[in-house]
Each structure stands twice: as C-alpha cells, then as structure tokens.
Amino acid sequence: MKDIFIPSSIIDRNQRMFTSNEYYFFSLRLEIQGNIDPRRLETAVAKVAEAIPILRYYYSGTLDKSGWKPLPKNPGWVTRSSAEPAALHTLLKSLPTEHSPMHIVLDKKPDSDTLVISMDHTVTDAHGLLEIAGMISSTYAALGWNPDFSLLPIPQSEDRSLKPLIQSYSHEVCESLCRAEAENRFAVMPYQKLFVTAPTERLSPKLFTRQIKPQMFPAMKAFAKQHHATINDVLLTVYAAALKEYAGTKSDVSIKHIPIRSAVDLRKYYPPYLRNEIRNYSVPYWTSVAMPGNDIPSILRGVAASSRKTKAGAPGIGAMFSIEEPDCPVSRPYQDADYSLAPFISNVGVLAKDIVDFGDGLSVKDVVIYANITTENPFIIGVLTWENTLSLCIFTDCNYDIVKRLLDRMTALIEENCQA
C-alpha cells in the first residue's frame, strides 16, 4: 500500500518537544449567521481530507523515531457539540491518539451556528489552518450546486522537512543569522523571570477576547503610517508597554528591554509553486523591545526601525537553522529549557471575507483564532483581523487577572494613542 507511512521532519519533532502541546494546538472560531447543513459539511471536510493526505494520518512515535501513520478508519470529521472553549478543550483532549490532526465542532442555534476548526500545530501553522478553512467553505458552497464536486489533490512531498530552505543559504550565512537572532534574546534574559507565573489555582479554561472595532482600525493604520511603522509594530509596542507596567508591579528593577516572541512565516522565502503544501512553515522569533520610557510614539519608532533592520536580514532563517542543526554551537541558545518562557504574540494578519464563504446565504459575522492550550503562561496572544476588526485573544485556565489586565491595557493604549 502506497504512502502507509510519512516520515516526520525535524520541525515536526521539534513541535512535539513542547511539554504542553496538545494534539489540537490552535482553533479558528467562526460565528455564522444562518444554519449549516451538517451532512453537507461532513462531506465537504471529507473531500478536503481526500485532497490533503496528511489529514488522514496521525502522528506516532517518540522524538527519536516518529512519523505519520494512516488512520485505521475514516473519522467522523464533524462533531455536534458546544463550541464554548472550555467544552471544546475537554472534547479534544478526550479524542483517541489515532485521530485526524484536524477536528471540526459545529454548535447549532436556531438562527446561527458556530464552527470551530482545530488543528495540530505539527501538521501546519495558523496560515495553513486559514487555507484549510477556505477550502472547507468553498467546497461546502460548491456541493450546493454540484454534489459530485471534488478538489484537486494538494501536492505533498515525501520529505516534510524545511531543510532545502536552509540549504539554499550557505552554512556560514545561516550561522551568522542564527547568532544575530540569538542576540535579541541575550538582551532580555535578565527580564524573563518577571514573566514566569505560578497559578494560585487551576480554573475552567476560558477565552478572553478584546476587539479593536472597525471605526478605530483606520486610525490605527494612520498612526502606524505616521511613524513609518506597521500594524504589527503597533501591536508589539503596546504589548511591550503593557508588559512593562505589569512587570513594574513585581519588581523595582529598571526594565530596558521587554522580551517578546512572535512567529515568522517562512513561506515568503519559497517560490509560489512550493508554498502550497500543508505543513508548518512558521518558526518563533525573538523581538527585544527597547523601552526608553513610557512614551508610546518613541517606543514605536524604535520598534519600527528594529523591524526594518530585521526584515532586511532574512528573519527566521536563524531559528530554522537552529531547529535543523541542533548540535551546531550557535544553536545552543535555542535549546535552553527557558527559551519558551517569554511572552508570545502571533499576528496572523487579515482573513479576507471571500476566503470563508459558505454560500447559501450564510454569512460569517465574526472570526477569532487562539492557542487551544492551557499552560501556566498567561502571555500567549493570538491576533486576527476580520472585516477591519482586530481581535486579541488569550486562552488560559489560570491567572485571569493578568490576562484581563494585559488585554485591557493594550486596547486602551491603542485607543488613546491612535485617536490622538
């Protein structure tokens, strides 16, 4: 039987090194006006899985020897259940290991439905999840007028590794980029301990969301442009400012740099015809935000200048090199157990309205994305923009007070500075 085993890549195994990594690492939540036909949705998801082989496999093995094995039988792709994050988290944790790395929950109401697509980060990243969501919605719409509609297969190489990308650079260049990226961490190592928390008690998993409304979004863009910055630069700035205020309640140490990790999408280094495979193209990247004071425009100008310099130096290649070459001396900072303690923000960007179009008079009212894991780190933020509404989301089962404080402060700083 062909394709009975797909070898895992180093980046697959690296993703599994996170001790709190669940099978369904992140979730895309779609609020829909109108009612979805469950049978047609099940058919649409099955057809997408036929086109993307890895969705019909499950991860098996250890860090030393692992790969992807075919599912013993086709799963029920769609579960009728509550889409509330706490209930969803419980449901996903109860699924067997031999289950598809993607799971769909449909929560039906009389006049509206909620659809949540959850994905194993080992298979793909948030951008891949958005692509799959688009394929599901377009297939659902097409089945309404053509019951025999099928997708063309998505190409999948036998080697899921990103090593060919590393090999397109010289070893010396990769080492130089890795060293440069590590330096961002060295500057903030003294401050990481300020963002290590221990829960006083574990509570029910809860999703906290704050939204920058459509009327504010143009002002946010104008504020960024005024300072030769991007929306992502603004997010890094207000996040750093909120973190500094929080850290100030824990220590009297003068904070000069705030440690923030974010994700870099490596697709931009591939030619278009090689970007279509469903796999994880994202790696973490350190940002050391200089804090000259509490003036947001001053911090933003520094962040923007740093971002421009970073973009000119192939960001993420160093991190990718550290994953592919873990024994190389310059990779050692990335192997540190404390590496993942810093606050993390992932700005997925804009989800275009036509990407998730289910047809049949159905309309998507709201979309958010969040990391579907519960840890003692309340500093993991997911960001997605939909219809000029920017959503900030944190999912946690502890430290509710920290989460509320951070999200409220970030929202307030955006409104105060962008309106000014």
C-alpha positions in Angstrom: 0.0 0.0 0.0 1.4 3.3 -1.1 2.0 6.1 1.5 1.4 3.9 4.5 4.0 5.9 6.5 5.1 9.5 6.1 8.5 10.2 7.9 8.4 13.0 10.4 10.6 16.0 9.8 12.9 17.7 12.4 10.4 20.6 12.7 7.6 18.0 13.3 9.6 16.6 16.2 10.6 20.0 17.4 7.0 21.0 17.7 6.3 17.9 19.9 9.0 19.0 22.3 6.7 21.5 23.9 5.5 19.7 27.0 2.1 21.3 27.0 1.5 20.8 23.2 -1.9 19.2 22.7 -2.9 17.4 19.5 -5.2 20.4 18.7 -2.8 23.3 19.3 -4.9 26.1 18.0 -8.5 26.8 16.9 -10.3 29.0 14.4 -13.7 30.1 15.6 -16.3 31.2 13.0 -19.6 32.8 14.1 -22.1 32.3 11.2 -25.4 34.0 10.5 -27.7 31.2 9.3 -27.6 27.4 9.6 -25.1 25.0 8.1 -26.2 21.6 6.8 -24.3 19.1 8.9 -24.3 16.4 6.3 -23.0 18.7 3.6 -20.4 20.0 5.9 -19.2 16.4 6.8 -18.9 15.7 3.0 -17.0 18.9 2.4 -14.5 18.2 5.2 -14.1 14.6 3.9 -13.3 15.9 0.4 -10.8 18.3 1.7 -9.1 15.5 3.6 -9.0 13.4 0.4 -7.1 16.3 -1.2 -4.7 16.7 1.7 -3.2 13.3 2.6 -1.6 14.4 5.9 -5.1 15.0 7.3 -5.8 11.2 7.0 -2.7 10.4 9.1 -1.9 10.6 12.8 1.4 11.3 14.5 3.0 8.3 16.1 6.3 7.5 17.8 8.9 9.3 20.0 11.2 12.2 19.5 13.9 9.8 18.2 11.8 7.8 15.9 8.4 9.0 14.7 6.3 9.5 11.7 2.7 9.7 10.3 0.6 6.6 10.1 -2.7 6.3 8.2 -5.8 6.4 10.3 -7.3 2.9 10.8 -10.6 4.2 9.7 -12.2 7.4 8.5 -13.1 9.6 11.4 -16.3 11.4 11.9 -14.9 14.8 10.8 -17.6 16.9 12.4 -18.8 16.7 16.0 -22.1 18.3 17.1 -21.2 19.9 20.4 -20.8 23.1 22.4 -18.2 25.5 20.9 -17.5 27.0 24.2 -13.7 26.9 24.7 -13.8 25.0 28.0 -16.2 22.3 26.5 -14.2 22.2 23.3 -10.9 21.8 25.1 -12.3 18.8 27.1 -13.7 17.2 24.0 -10.4 17.5 22.1 -8.4 16.1 24.9 -10.7 13.0 25.1 -10.2 12.1 21.4 -8.0 9.0 20.8 -4.5 9.3 19.6 -5.4 7.6 16.3 -7.5 10.5 15.2 -7.1 13.1 12.4 -5.0 16.1 13.3 -7.9 18.3 12.4 -11.3 18.3 14.1 -14.4 20.3 13.5 -17.1 21.2 16.0 -20.4 22.5 14.9 -22.6 24.3 17.6 -26.1 24.9 16.2 -28.5 27.5 17.3 -31.9 28.4 15.9 -30.7 31.2 13.7 -26.9 31.0 13.8 -24.2 28.4 14.1 -20.6 28.4 15.5 -18.0 26.5 13.6 -14.6 25.7 15.3 -11.8 24.2 13.3 -9.0 22.9 15.5 -5.6 21.9 14.1 -2.5 20.1 15.3 0.5 22.5 15.0 2.7 19.6 14.0 0.7 19.5 10.7 0.6 23.2 9.8 0.6 26.7 11.2 -2.1 29.3 11.5 -1.7 30.3 7.9 -2.3 26.7 6.8 -5.3 26.5 9.1 -6.8 29.5 7.3 -6.1 27.9 3.9 -7.9 24.7 5.0 -10.8 26.7 6.4 -11.1 28.4 3.0 -11.1 25.0 1.2 -13.8 23.7 3.5 -16.1 26.7 3.0 -15.6 26.8 -0.8 -16.2 23.0 -1.1 -19.3 23.3 1.1 -20.6 26.1 -1.3 -19.8 24.1 -4.4 -21.6 21.0 -3.2 -24.8 23.0 -3.1 -24.9 23.1 -6.9 -22.7 20.1 -7.8 -23.0 17.1 -5.4 -20.1 15.4 -7.3 -17.7 18.3 -6.7 -14.1 17.3 -5.7 -10.9 19.1 -5.0 -7.7 18.5 -6.9 -5.1 16.8 -4.8 -2.7 19.2 -2.9 0.9 18.2 -3.7 2.8 16.7 -0.8 6.5 15.8 -0.9 7.7 12.7 0.9 10.1 14.9 3.0 8.1 17.3 5.2 11.4 18.9 6.2 12.2 22.6 5.5 15.9 21.6 5.2 16.0 22.5 1.5 15.3 26.1 2.5 18.3 26.1 4.9 20.5 24.5 2.2 19.7 27.4 -0.2 21.9 29.6 2.1 25.5 28.9 3.0 26.3 27.3 6.3 28.2 30.5 7.3 25.2 32.7 6.5 22.9 30.5 8.5 25.3 30.6 11.5 25.5 34.4 11.2 21.7 34.8 11.1 21.3 32.3 14.0 23.8 34.3 16.1 22.1 37.6 15.3 18.7 36.3 16.2 20.0 34.8 19.5 21.4 38.2 20.4 17.9 39.5 20.7 17.3 37.0 23.4 20.6 37.8 25.3 19.4 41.4 25.8 16.2 40.3 27.5 17.4 37.2 29.5 17.6 39.2 32.8 13.9 40.2 32.5 12.4 36.8 31.5 11.9 35.8 35.2 9.4 38.6 35.5 7.1 36.7 33.3 7.1 33.3 34.9 3.9 32.8 36.8 2.5 30.1 39.0 -1.2 29.7 39.3 -2.8 30.0 42.7 -5.5 27.6 41.4 -6.4 26.0 38.1 -9.8 27.2 36.9 -12.0 26.3 33.9 -10.3 27.1 30.6 -11.6 30.4 29.4 -11.1 32.5 26.2 -10.5 36.2 26.8 -11.0 38.5 23.8 -10.7 42.2 23.2 -11.5 43.8 19.9 -10.3 46.9 18.1 -13.5 48.0 16.3 -13.7 48.9 12.6 -14.0 52.6 13.3 -10.7 52.5 15.2 -8.8 50.4 12.7 -8.2 53.2 10.1 -6.9 55.4 12.9 -4.6 52.6 13.9 -3.3 52.4 10.4 -2.8 56.1 10.2 -0.9 56.1 13.5 1.4 53.4 12.2 2.0 55.2 8.9 2.8 58.4 10.7 5.7 56.7 12.5 6.8 54.6 9.4 5.6 51.5 11.2 3.2 48.6 10.6 0.2 47.4 12.4 2.4 44.6 13.8 4.8 47.2 15.1 2.0 48.9 16.9 0.9 45.6 18.5 4.5 44.9 19.6 4.7 48.4 21.1 1.5 48.3 23.1 2.2 44.7 24.2 5.6 45.7 25.5 4.2 48.8 27.3 1.5 46.7 29.0 4.1 44.0 30.0 6.4 46.7 31.4 3.6 48.0 33.6 2.8 44.5 34.7 6.5 43.7 35.5 6.7 47.0 37.4 4.3 45.6 40.0 6.6 42.6 40.5 10.0 44.2 40.6 11.7 47.5 41.2 14.3 46.7 38.5 14.5 49.3 35.8 13.5 47.5 32.6 15.4 48.4 29.5 14.1 45.7 27.2 10.9 43.6 27.0 11.2 40.0 25.8 8.6 39.1 23.2 8.5 36.1 20.9 6.4 36.0 17.7 6.1 33.8 14.7 7.8 34.2 11.3 6.2 32.7 8.2 8.9 31.1 6.1 6.6 30.8 3.0 7.9 34.2 1.8 11.3 32.5 1.0 9.7 29.9 -1.2 8.7 30.4 -4.9 4.9 30.4 -5.2 4.7 26.8 -6.6 6.4 25.4 -3.5 4.1 27.2 -1.0 1.1 25.1 -1.4 2.0 22.1 0.8 0.2 21.8 4.1 2.9 21.8 6.7 4.3 24.1 9.4 6.3 26.9 7.8 6.4 29.0 11.0 9.2 29.4 13.5 9.5 31.5 16.6 11.5 34.7 16.5 12.7 36.9 19.3 12.0 40.6 19.5 13.8 42.7 22.1 11.7 45.8 22.5 13.7 48.7 23.8 11.9 50.7 26.5 13.4 54.3 26.5 10.5 55.4 28.7 6.7 55.2 28.7 6.1 57.3 25.6 4.3 55.1 23.0 5.4 57.0 19.9 9.1 56.8 21.0 8.8 53.1 21.6 7.0 52.6 18.3 9.7 54.4 16.3 12.3 52.1 17.9 10.3 49.0 17.2 9.7 50.1 13.6 13.4 50.8 13.0 14.3 47.4 14.5 11.7 45.7 12.4 13.0 47.2 9.2 16.5 46.0 10.1 15.2 42.6 11.0 13.3 42.2 7.7 16.5 43.1 5.8 18.3 40.1 7.4 16.0 37.2 6.5 14.3 36.8 9.9 13.5 33.3 10.9 16.2 31.6 8.9 18.4 31.6 12.0 15.7 30.0 14.1 15.0 27.4 11.3 18.8 26.7 11.2 18.8 26.1 15.0 16.0 23.5 14.5 17.6 21.7 11.6 21.1 21.8 13.1 20.6 21.5 16.9 24.2 20.3 17.5 25.8 23.4 16.0 27.3 25.6 18.7 25.4 28.7 17.7 22.1 26.8 18.0 22.6 26.2 21.7 20.6 29.3 22.9 17.6 27.8 21.2 17.9 24.5 23.1 17.7 26.2 26.5 14.7 24.9 28.6 13.9 28.6 29.5 13.6 29.5 25.8 9.8 29.5 25.7 9.2 31.5 28.9 8.9 34.8 27.2 5.6 36.4 26.3 4.4 35.4 22.8 2.2 37.2 20.3 1.2 35.7 16.9 -0.4 38.2 14.5 -1.9 36.0 11.7 -2.8 39.1 9.7 -6.0 39.7 7.8 -8.5 37.0 6.9 -10.3 38.2 3.7 -14.0 37.8 3.7 -14.1 35.8 0.5 -11.8 33.1 1.9 -14.5 31.8 4.2 -17.6 32.0 2.1 -20.1 29.1 2.6 -22.6 30.4 0.1 -26.3 29.6 0.5 -27.0 33.0 2.1 -24.7 32.2 5.0 -22.5 35.0 6.3 -19.6 34.9 8.7 -20.2 37.5 11.4 -17.1 37.2 13.5 -13.8 35.2 13.5 -11.1 34.7 16.1 -8.1 32.5 16.4 -6.5 31.3 19.7 -3.9 28.9 21.0 -6.0 26.0 22.3 -3.6 25.0 25.1 -3.7 25.6 28.9 -0.4 26.5 30.5 0.9 28.5 33.4 1.9 31.1 30.8 -0.9 33.7 30.5 1.1 35.7 28.0 0.2 33.8 24.7 -1.8 36.1 22.4 -3.4 35.3 19.1 -4.3 38.2 16.8 -6.6 38.1 13.7 -8.1 40.9 11.7 -11.6 40.3 10.1 -13.7 42.9 8.4 -11.4 45.7 9.9 -12.0 44.3 13.4 -8.7 43.3 15.1 -9.2 40.6 17.8 -6.7 39.9 20.6 -7.3 36.5 22.3 -5.8 34.7 25.2 -6.9 31.2 26.3 -6.0 30.1 29.8 -7.1 28.2 32.8 -5.3 30.4 35.4 -4.2 33.9 36.1 -7.4 35.5 34.8 -6.4 38.8 36.4 -3.1 39.1 34.5 -4.9 38.3 31.2 -7.6 40.9 31.8 -5.1 43.5 32.7 -2.9 42.9 29.7 -5.7 42.9 27.2 -7.5 45.9 28.7 -4.3 47.9 28.8 -3.3 47.1 25.2 -6.7 48.1 24.0 -6.6 51.3 26.0 -3.2 52.2 24.7 -4.3 51.7 21.1 -7.4 53.8 21.5 -5.5 56.6 23.5 -2.7 57.0 21.0 -4.4 56.3 17.7 -7.2 58.8 18.4 -4.7 61.4 19.5 
